[in-house]
Amino acid sequence: MIKSNRRKFIITAAGLVAATAANGTPIMEKKGKYLAHQVYFWLKNPGSTEDRAQLIAGIKTLRKIETVRKLTVGVVAATEKREVIDDTWGVSELALFSDVAGEAAYQVHPIHEDFIKNYSHLWSKVVIYDSSEV
């Protein structure tokens, strides 16, 4: 009787742990369930720390868009210089979305449109890479 109860307990506990882990996993970590929107900005005045700080603050406002799952802002890292590294840009944005529809909603969202209107005078070039997990 004790072995049977112990076995039931272990099986039930394992099931509960698995269910909890599955429900607690963010959707963007499930394979094939996120879209990465990578944006690289070249500043008109690359030496201006004021312009860079202003653009960084503007990008951070995009976190308020409901479909953005995660948003990070970066600057060129002080890594070893190599031929394959492009370090000519000034500020980057990485936004993660659950799907293509979420990214599409982001593009037409008033906060995104205001960002473009209010900060586009700071950059001379923008390159975007969108990718889906495989």
Sequence and secondary structure as in RCSB ss.txt:
>XXXX:A:sequence
MIKSNRRKFIITAAGLVAATAANGTPIMEKKGKYLAHQVYFWLKNPGSTEDRAQLIAGIKTLRKIETVRKLTVGV
VAATEKREVIDDTWGVSELALFSDVAGEAAYQVHPIHEDFIKNYSHLWSKVVIYDSSEV
>XXXX:A:secstr
 HHHHHHHHHHHHHHHHHHHHHHHS GGGSTT  EEEEEEEEESSTT HHHHHHHHHHHHGGGGSTT SEEEEEE
       TT      EEEEEEESSHHHHHHHHH HHHHHHHHHHGGGEEEEEEEEEE  
